[in-house]
Amino acid sequence: MIRIKSSDEIEKMEYACRVVAEALEFSKELVVPGTTTYEIDRKLEEFLISKKVKPAFKGYSGYPASTCISLNEVVVHGIPSKRVVLKSGDVVSIDLGAVYEGYYGDAAKTYVVGQVSEEALRLLKVTEKALRIGINAARPGARVGDISHAIQEHVERNGFNVIKDYVGHGIGRELHEEPQIPNFGKPGTGPKLMAGMTLAIEPMVSAGDWRTVLTSDGWTAVTVDRSLAAHFEHTVVITPEGARILTTCKGGN
């Protein structure tokens, strides 16, 4: 069931989302050579708690950490580890969520460590723009497939591939609500978008094959050909004028 949120519910989501955005901004100074992904997770967990929100991912379906930190060929759900040390040339995606008074915010961003390849920089640029294009397609009267198609068309036009095994989602009183929001599809298909819907739109893009495989930990999803991946995500609310981004430090579009 798709849940339409009241203004009071959206206000609670806004706080959770703002803290998520602030945490991702804080992440910039943490993503440096020599840092372990465990250290980043610990500092981000402390940051969330200091803002009076609960880390949304910790314990979710048994997930052991507060963030997902995914390097290079890891698409999503990389488990932070003391053994994973960042080095120059790495591409690092950080995905995190927060809960405030029972309402969720969720966002992700991909960073580079030191000097990276031109392909990596282009992958990040295309993926981040795909997120903006998807958000622009999210307006009342449109359908989920319009978001999906807009993302896929931009990514493939630029020579990359959208990941098809993982999708965006509704969000609010639960971390994952209906509807699912694939990053591929046909325009004019899927559920109709209405004001008051809150969505987590999240393009995941591969420089190579779109297919993924899980590692032995049961969480970490990597590209089947070990090609680079990028991931950007915002939580948005559909308004009569279009989608408004909630996962921003200062509010606004």
Rosetta silent file (secondary structure, phi, psi, omega in degrees, C-alpha in Angstrom):
SEQUENCE: MIRIKSSDEIEKMEYACRVVAEALEFSKELVVPGTTTYEIDRKLEEFLISKKVKPAFKGYSGYPASTCISLNEVVVHGIPSKRVVLKSGDVVSIDLGAVYEGYYGDAAKTYVVGQVSEEALRLLKVTEKALRIGINAARPGARVGDISHAIQEHVERNGFNVIKDYVGHGIGRELHEEPQIPNFGKPGTGPKLMAGMTLAIEPMVSAGDWRTVLTSDGWTAVTVDRSLAAHFEHTVVITPEGARILTTCKGGN
SCORE:     score description
SCORE:     0.000 S_00000001
   1 L     0.000  132.828  177.714    0.000    0.000    0.000 S_00000001
   2 L   -86.133  128.023 -175.851    1.283    3.459   -0.924 S_00000001
   3 L  -101.714  125.842  173.496    1.067    5.867    2.005 S_00000001
   4 L   -88.893  129.773 -174.288    0.308    9.560    1.518 S_00000001
   5 L   -94.049  143.910  174.632    1.996   11.603    4.246 S_00000001
   6 L   -80.436  169.599  178.521    0.445   14.437    6.217 S_00000001
   7 H   -62.871  -35.709  178.068    2.248   17.730    6.785 S_00000001
   8 H   -65.790  -40.251  178.929    3.077   16.633   10.347 S_00000001
   9 H   -66.700  -42.296  179.713    4.587   13.388    9.072 S_00000001
  10 H   -64.132  -36.065  178.410    6.609   15.181    6.441 S_00000001
  11 H   -62.346  -40.176  177.172    7.932   17.580    9.088 S_00000001
  12 H   -67.805  -40.315  176.538    9.283   14.645   11.104 S_00000001
  13 H   -62.364  -37.249 -178.186   10.807   13.129    7.974 S_00000001
  14 H   -59.386  -39.657 -179.889   12.416   16.482    7.187 S_00000001
  15 H   -67.895  -46.996  178.002   14.408   16.406   10.397 S_00000001
  16 H   -57.219  -42.412 -178.108   15.607   12.821    9.852 S_00000001
  17 H   -68.071  -39.440  179.456   16.484   13.699    6.264 S_00000001
  18 H   -63.374  -40.307  178.113   18.342   16.866    7.207 S_00000001
  19 H   -64.930  -40.371  176.205   20.513   14.940    9.651 S_00000001
  20 H   -58.855  -45.983  179.269   21.264   12.352    6.957 S_00000001
  21 H   -61.820  -41.151  179.046   22.317   15.134    4.591 S_00000001
  22 H   -65.509  -37.608  178.212   24.514   16.687    7.282 S_00000001
  23 H   -65.121  -40.600  177.983   26.113   13.301    7.961 S_00000001
  24 H   -67.020  -35.032  175.422   26.922   12.857    4.274 S_00000001
  25 H   -64.417  -42.215  176.629   28.424   16.346    4.229 S_00000001
  26 H   -61.345  -32.032 -177.732   30.529   15.370    7.252 S_00000001
  27 H   -59.277  -27.873 -177.247   31.609   12.243    5.344 S_00000001
  28 L   -54.741  -39.865 -177.369   33.687   14.371    2.966 S_00000001
  29 L   -81.628   -9.426  179.684   36.361   14.899    5.598 S_00000001
  30 L   -92.136  -24.715 -175.115   36.380   11.219    6.552 S_00000001
  31 L   -84.779   83.873 -177.926   36.983    9.785    3.077 S_00000001
  32 L  -137.833  153.994  178.551   40.787   10.015    2.987 S_00000001
  33 L   -56.028  139.919  177.349   43.599    7.545    2.322 S_00000001
  34 L    94.124  -12.336  178.876   44.490    5.399    5.323 S_00000001
  35 L   -85.717  140.569  174.838   41.048    5.484    6.948 S_00000001
  36 E   -87.716  154.328  177.068   39.178    2.227    7.478 S_00000001
  37 H   -67.518  -25.596  174.725   35.526    1.920    6.570 S_00000001
  38 H   -62.954  -44.166  179.553   34.956    0.814   10.181 S_00000001
  39 H   -62.081  -41.601  179.174   36.269    4.185   11.421 S_00000001
  40 H   -62.266  -45.682  179.989   33.977    6.049    9.038 S_00000001
  41 H   -60.493  -44.162 -178.280   30.972    4.027   10.187 S_00000001
  42 H   -61.787  -44.955 -178.091   31.787    4.623   13.853 S_00000001
  43 H   -68.900  -35.074  178.427   32.136    8.387   13.407 S_00000001
  44 H   -71.869  -36.300  175.206   28.947    8.639   11.369 S_00000001
  45 H   -61.912  -44.785  178.349   27.029    6.619   13.952 S_00000001
  46 H   -60.938  -39.004  179.071   28.272    8.984   16.662 S_00000001
  47 H   -62.728  -47.190 -179.389   27.207   11.932   14.507 S_00000001
  48 H   -60.406  -46.366 -178.425   23.676   10.583   14.047 S_00000001
  49 H   -63.382  -36.260  179.194   23.254    9.860   17.734 S_00000001
  50 H   -64.695  -21.907  179.007   24.509   13.354   18.617 S_00000001
  51 L   -95.438   10.887  175.548   21.641   14.750   16.537 S_00000001
  52 L    67.428   32.451  172.259   19.055   12.738   18.491 S_00000001
  53 L  -121.579  161.535  178.978   18.217   10.333   15.683 S_00000001
  54 E  -100.092  134.230  173.370   18.575    6.583   15.485 S_00000001
  55 E   -59.079  125.561 -172.799   20.739    4.964   12.773 S_00000001
  56 L   -77.290  -25.907 -172.507   18.168    3.355   10.493 S_00000001
  57 L   -86.928  -29.577 -172.501   20.291    0.563    9.099 S_00000001
  58 L   -64.062  118.858 -178.488   21.784   -0.938   12.275 S_00000001
  59 L    87.350   -6.754 -178.853   19.928   -4.161   13.014 S_00000001
  60 H   -68.318  114.483 -175.947   17.698   -3.834    9.941 S_00000001
  61 H    52.692   29.846  178.311   17.107   -7.441    8.870 S_00000001
  62 H    88.546    6.353 -179.092   20.221   -8.255   10.873 S_00000001
  63 L   -64.672  135.301 -168.973   22.518   -5.702    9.201 S_00000001
  64 L   -90.097   -3.363 -173.973   25.490   -5.199   11.560 S_00000001
  65 L  -129.726  173.774 -179.938   26.478   -1.556   10.974 S_00000001
  66 L   -89.934  -18.272 -179.607   25.013    1.964   10.884 S_00000001
  67 E  -133.663  161.921  166.927   26.100    2.694    7.315 S_00000001
  68 E  -107.366  123.296 -179.323   26.714    0.889    4.056 S_00000001
  69 E  -123.530  111.286 -168.139   30.161    1.753    2.675 S_00000001
  70 E  -117.367  120.794 -176.683   30.783    0.316   -0.780 S_00000001
  71 E  -102.690  134.251  167.060   34.141    0.503   -2.567 S_00000001
  72 L    56.125 -103.606 -177.124   34.827    0.325   -6.291 S_00000001
  73 L   -79.555   -5.870  177.461   33.034   -2.751   -7.689 S_00000001
  74 E   -78.264  122.937 -177.218   30.710   -2.946   -4.659 S_00000001
  75 E   -80.469  -54.462 -178.190   27.323   -1.587   -5.720 S_00000001
  76 E  -149.822  163.471  169.159   25.510   -1.499   -2.386 S_00000001
  77 L    66.586   29.744  172.870   25.478   -2.870    1.169 S_00000001
  78 L   -67.968  126.317 -178.116   29.216   -2.964    1.769 S_00000001
  79 L   -83.936  124.033  178.407   29.724   -3.788    5.450 S_00000001
  80 L   -56.416  143.435 -174.146   32.217   -1.458    7.176 S_00000001
  81 L  -148.141  145.869  174.355   35.357   -3.301    8.257 S_00000001
  82 L   -68.568  -17.644 -177.858   38.625   -2.690   10.093 S_00000001
  83 L   -88.881  -12.205 -178.521   40.303   -4.593    7.257 S_00000001
  84 L   -98.399  109.536 -176.218   39.122   -2.279    4.476 S_00000001
  85 E  -110.638  127.981 -179.544   41.492    0.689    4.246 S_00000001
  86 L   -69.436  143.381  176.305   40.860    3.531    1.794 S_00000001
  87 L  -137.654  158.623  178.249   43.589    4.311   -0.721 S_00000001
  88 L   -56.869  135.000 -177.989   44.049    6.875   -3.464 S_00000001
  89 L   102.457  -11.976  179.438   42.113    5.842   -6.558 S_00000001
  90 L   -75.843  150.833  170.022   39.185    4.309   -4.675 S_00000001
  91 E  -112.137  125.781 -170.916   35.549    5.148   -5.395 S_00000001
  92 E  -126.510  119.628  175.095   33.495    5.062   -2.180 S_00000001
  93 E  -100.885  129.587  176.524   29.698    5.081   -1.861 S_00000001
  94 E  -116.618  122.499 -178.994   28.225    5.901    1.546 S_00000001
  95 E  -121.048  128.447  179.063   24.563    5.084    2.133 S_00000001
  96 E  -150.866  158.723  179.887   22.888    5.873    5.451 S_00000001
  97 E  -137.206  162.904  179.444   19.526    6.436    7.033 S_00000001
  98 E  -140.183  152.441  177.300   18.083    7.967   10.187 S_00000001
  99 E  -121.718  128.439  177.418   14.904    7.589   12.213 S_00000001
 100 E  -130.112  117.808 -179.090   13.295   10.498   14.060 S_00000001
 101 L    48.842   40.966  175.310   10.110    9.932   16.072 S_00000001
 102 L    86.097    5.854 -178.174    9.339    6.886   13.937 S_00000001
 103 E  -121.566  143.793 -167.607    9.980    8.496   10.540 S_00000001
 104 E  -106.617  150.761  167.435   12.814    7.733    8.172 S_00000001
 105 E  -132.315  149.216 -173.217   15.266    9.574    5.918 S_00000001
 106 E  -151.008  133.689  177.679   17.653    7.861    3.505 S_00000001
 107 E  -157.924  163.268  178.480   20.364    9.106    1.135 S_00000001
 108 E  -147.851  153.576  176.774   23.615    8.069   -0.505 S_00000001
 109 E  -149.441  147.331  178.365   26.558    9.715   -2.184 S_00000001
 110 E  -109.073  133.813 -176.957   29.661    8.475   -3.963 S_00000001
 111 E  -119.026  163.919  172.219   33.070   10.034   -3.285 S_00000001
 112 E  -113.908  151.078  178.052   36.551    9.681   -4.728 S_00000001
 113 L  -110.354  114.481  179.225   39.731    9.153   -2.740 S_00000001
 114 L    62.354 -138.970 -178.939   42.699   11.132   -4.022 S_00000001
 115 L   -88.500  126.473  178.957   43.401   10.818   -7.746 S_00000001
 116 L  -124.237  171.136 -177.587   41.024    8.580   -9.685 S_00000001
 117 L   -70.404  158.814  175.532   40.595    7.631  -13.328 S_00000001
 118 H   -62.248  -35.675  178.312   38.753    9.793  -15.838 S_00000001
 119 H   -62.028  -42.351  179.839   36.258    6.950  -16.260 S_00000001
 120 H   -62.277  -44.279  179.596   35.511    7.024  -12.536 S_00000001
 121 H   -62.139  -40.085 -179.861   34.938   10.774  -12.565 S_00000001
 122 H   -69.101  -38.138  177.614   32.611   10.469  -15.555 S_00000001
 123 H   -59.182  -45.526 -179.950   30.712    7.602  -13.910 S_00000001
 124 H   -64.581  -42.189 -178.928   30.059    9.722  -10.825 S_00000001
 125 H   -63.029  -44.366 -178.976   29.009   12.727  -12.891 S_00000001
 126 H   -66.717  -41.209 -178.141   26.567   10.697  -14.996 S_00000001
 127 H   -67.398  -42.728  179.348   25.088    8.902  -11.971 S_00000001
 128 H   -65.683  -38.176  177.599   24.573   12.087   -9.982 S_00000001
 129 H   -68.740  -33.851  177.074   22.936   13.776  -12.959 S_00000001
 130 H   -60.775  -37.328  176.382   20.715   10.708  -13.439 S_00000001
 131 H   -62.190  -46.775  179.595   19.441   11.267   -9.896 S_00000001
 132 H   -61.638  -41.574  179.399   18.569   14.875  -10.684 S_00000001
 133 H   -64.365  -41.436  177.829   16.839   13.838  -13.914 S_00000001
 134 H   -63.402  -41.316  178.417   14.851   11.175  -12.058 S_00000001
 135 H   -64.131  -40.457  179.162   13.790   13.681   -9.417 S_00000001
 136 H   -64.075  -25.557  179.061   12.683   16.134  -12.102 S_00000001
 137 L   -82.328   -9.011 -176.506   10.458   13.418  -13.578 S_00000001
 138 L   -91.302   98.204 -178.825    8.704   12.886  -10.222 S_00000001
 139 L  -147.037  157.640 -178.345    5.608   15.083  -10.264 S_00000001
 140 L   -55.958  136.305  179.797    1.880   14.615   -9.649 S_00000001
 141 L    92.552  -22.471  173.990    0.153   12.751  -12.456 S_00000001
 142 L   -75.957  175.343  179.186    3.363   11.135  -13.696 S_00000001
 143 E  -122.703  161.922 -179.255    4.054    7.477  -13.068 S_00000001
 144 H   -55.013  -38.320  179.889    6.910    5.579  -11.461 S_00000001
 145 H   -61.030  -24.612  176.879    7.951    4.351  -14.910 S_00000001
 146 H   -68.538  -38.520  174.695    8.594    7.951  -15.952 S_00000001
 147 H   -64.352  -49.576 -176.863   11.253    8.233  -13.235 S_00000001
 148 H   -58.126  -47.506 -177.535   12.709    4.858  -14.170 S_00000001
 149 H   -65.384  -40.889 -178.533   12.850    5.606  -17.892 S_00000001
 150 H   -61.674  -42.149  178.155   14.395    9.045  -17.409 S_00000001
 151 H   -65.217  -50.388 -177.672   17.221    7.578  -15.330 S_00000001
 152 H   -60.386  -43.858 -176.646   17.864    4.654  -17.666 S_00000001
 153 H   -62.106  -43.007 -179.569   17.835    6.785  -20.805 S_00000001
 154 H   -66.382  -45.152 -177.297   20.414    9.230  -19.431 S_00000001
 155 H   -63.559  -49.229 -176.359   22.719    6.508  -18.105 S_00000001
 156 H   -69.868  -31.943  176.212   22.673    4.366  -21.231 S_00000001
 157 H   -62.121  -25.717 -179.197   23.056    7.371  -23.535 S_00000001
 158 L   -98.516   12.139  171.360   26.329    8.009  -21.740 S_00000001
 159 L    86.007   11.070  177.655   27.634    4.479  -22.200 S_00000001
 160 L  -112.224 -179.416 -178.189   26.980    3.075  -18.721 S_00000001
 161 E  -130.562  137.708  174.804   24.415    0.609  -17.337 S_00000001
 162 E   -78.843  143.016  174.079   21.833    0.880  -14.576 S_00000001
 163 L   -73.806  130.797 -176.474   21.845   -1.851  -11.955 S_00000001
 164 L  -103.817   -8.213 -177.191   18.620   -3.825  -12.264 S_00000001
 165 L   -84.619  -16.160 -178.313   18.889   -6.019   -9.172 S_00000001
 166 L  -131.915  146.938 -170.789   18.325   -3.170   -6.683 S_00000001
 167 L  -137.457  164.443  169.538   15.753   -0.387   -6.759 S_00000001
 168 E   -75.370 -177.250 -169.772   14.563    2.791   -5.070 S_00000001
 169 E  -165.777  161.398  166.935   11.507    2.724   -2.829 S_00000001
 170 E   -68.208  160.745 -176.867    8.849    4.520   -0.908 S_00000001
 171 L  -155.394  154.080  178.946    9.863    5.656    2.555 S_00000001
 172 L   164.613 -100.223  177.100    8.262    7.163    5.650 S_00000001
 173 L   -76.092  -14.630  174.009    7.037    5.177    8.614 S_00000001
 174 L  -128.167  155.269  176.588    9.163    2.320    7.293 S_00000001
 175 L   -64.786  -40.512  178.526   12.568    2.385    5.661 S_00000001
 176 L  -121.685  114.519  176.129   11.170    0.519    2.667 S_00000001
 177 E  -122.689  172.176  170.938    7.590    1.169    1.609 S_00000001
 178 E   -73.720  150.130    1.915    5.684    0.849   -1.636 S_00000001
 179 E   -92.915  161.072  166.838    6.201    1.636   -4.448 S_00000001
 180 E   -71.430  146.730 -178.548    9.429    0.138   -5.711 S_00000001
 181 E  -127.452   87.732  177.398   11.261    2.515   -8.045 S_00000001
 182 L   -64.215  158.810  175.495   13.450    0.674  -10.568 S_00000001
 183 L   -96.763   21.879  176.183   16.127    2.593  -12.443 S_00000001
 184 L  -151.214  149.936  178.397   14.885    1.132  -15.719 S_00000001
 185 L   156.486 -175.309 -177.235   11.490    0.902  -17.315 S_00000001
 186 L  -104.592  138.784  177.481    8.902    2.278  -19.678 S_00000001
 187 L   -64.571  150.923  177.986    7.337    5.739  -19.398 S_00000001
 188 L    78.358   10.165 -179.978    3.649    5.840  -18.513 S_00000001
 189 L  -117.017  163.361  176.502    3.787    2.611  -16.509 S_00000001
 190 L    86.745  179.055 -178.324    3.615    1.819  -12.805 S_00000001
 191 L   -59.786  147.005  177.115    1.811    3.555   -9.934 S_00000001
 192 E   -78.435  141.283  179.122    0.664    7.133  -10.414 S_00000001
 193 L   -85.558  138.234 -178.996    2.504    9.770   -8.392 S_00000001
 194 L  -133.902  151.691  175.980    0.453   11.932   -6.031 S_00000001
 195 L   -57.219  137.073 -178.622    1.206   14.867   -3.749 S_00000001
 196 L    98.311  -10.282  174.306    2.208   13.628   -0.309 S_00000001
 197 L   -75.443  141.117  176.793    4.103   10.570   -1.536 S_00000001
 198 E  -120.199  128.830 -169.843    7.633   10.274   -0.157 S_00000001
 199 E  -131.587  146.370  169.193   10.197    8.402   -2.218 S_00000001
 200 E  -106.105  106.087 -179.803   13.834    7.378   -2.055 S_00000001
 201 E   -96.891  127.193 -171.176   15.129    7.709   -5.614 S_00000001
 202 L  -150.035   86.753  173.552   18.541    6.091   -6.039 S_00000001
 203 L   -60.921  131.200  170.590   20.318    5.429   -9.322 S_00000001
 204 E  -120.089  124.397 -167.600   22.954    2.693   -9.035 S_00000001
 205 E  -131.757  139.805  178.265   25.150    2.593  -12.111 S_00000001
 206 E  -111.340  144.381  173.275   27.906    0.317  -13.412 S_00000001
 207 L   -76.485  -12.092 -179.658   30.728    1.188  -15.785 S_00000001
 208 L  -131.598 -125.552 -178.080   30.358   -2.346  -17.154 S_00000001
 209 L   -67.007  140.468 -179.869   27.871   -5.200  -16.739 S_00000001
 210 L   -79.949  -15.987 -175.083   24.685   -4.339  -14.826 S_00000001
 211 L   -73.048  150.903 -178.917   24.431   -7.757  -13.208 S_00000001
 212 E  -128.118  163.988  174.951   25.454   -8.256   -9.584 S_00000001
 213 E  -141.384  145.671  177.359   26.394  -11.108   -7.270 S_00000001
 214 E   -84.464  142.157  173.613   26.393  -11.349   -3.474 S_00000001
 215 L   -81.583 -179.402 -173.297   29.610  -12.088   -1.624 S_00000001
 216 L   -66.620  -17.032  179.761   29.843  -14.689    1.120 S_00000001
 217 L   -77.249   -8.141  177.142   28.684  -12.268    3.837 S_00000001
 218 L    81.746   -0.304 -179.010   25.192  -12.294    2.325 S_00000001
 219 L  -121.019  -48.293 -170.484   25.010   -8.493    2.068 S_00000001
 220 L   -69.141  118.989 -179.442   27.742   -7.089   -0.147 S_00000001
 221 E  -104.414  122.927 -178.949   26.600   -6.823   -3.776 S_00000001
 222 E  -118.199  155.048  174.883   29.351   -6.506   -6.403 S_00000001
 223 E   -65.687  140.986 -174.067   29.226   -6.128  -10.169 S_00000001
 224 L   -63.908  -29.747  178.865   29.596   -9.517  -11.792 S_00000001
 225 L   -99.257    8.551  179.219   32.492   -8.299  -13.953 S_00000001
 226 L    62.166   28.881  175.037   34.025   -6.283  -11.073 S_00000001
 227 L   -79.048  159.002  179.973   33.499   -3.010  -12.942 S_00000001
 228 L   -62.013  148.255  176.428   33.242    0.273  -11.031 S_00000001
 229 E  -133.108  154.332  176.079   29.870    1.270   -9.591 S_00000001
 230 E  -135.463  156.609 -173.777   28.377    4.519   -8.282 S_00000001
 231 E  -149.929  121.410  173.933   25.305    5.255   -6.155 S_00000001
 232 L  -128.474  142.410 -175.962   23.482    8.523   -5.439 S_00000001
 233 E  -149.634  142.100  169.490   20.202    8.819   -3.522 S_00000001
 234 E  -132.929  148.256  164.882   17.807   11.442   -2.178 S_00000001
 235 E   -91.484  131.745 -178.394   14.580   11.210   -0.219 S_00000001
 236 E  -130.073  159.445  171.012   11.955   13.449   -1.816 S_00000001
 237 E  -118.043  136.938  176.701    8.339   14.442   -1.232 S_00000001
 238 E   -81.556  124.325  176.356    5.948   14.919   -4.139 S_00000001
 239 E  -114.560  169.506  177.065    4.308   18.361   -3.978 S_00000001
 240 L   -57.216  -25.531 -178.200    1.793   19.948   -6.374 S_00000001
 241 L   -91.164  -10.909 -176.716    4.762   21.705   -8.028 S_00000001
 242 E   136.402 -164.815 -177.985    6.960   18.606   -8.322 S_00000001
 243 E   -85.336  134.420  174.801    9.448   16.721   -6.158 S_00000001
 244 E  -112.593  128.230 -179.204   11.128   18.523   -3.261 S_00000001
 245 E   -73.747  127.753  177.601   14.356   17.107   -1.901 S_00000001
 246 L   -94.581  -31.812 -177.963   14.232   16.411    1.838 S_00000001
 247 L   -83.910   67.247  176.773   17.785   15.091    2.263 S_00000001
 248 L  -135.667  150.616 -175.281   19.400   18.522    2.091 S_00000001
 249 L   -71.266  -29.612 -173.219   21.196   20.461    4.781 S_00000001
 250 L  -119.184    1.399 -177.145   19.230   23.695    4.309 S_00000001
 251 L    83.225  164.743  176.724   15.953   22.588    2.729 S_00000001
 252 L   106.523 -168.926 -174.674   14.670   23.425   -0.738 S_00000001
 253 L   -95.972    0.000    0.000   14.985   21.853   -4.171 S_00000001
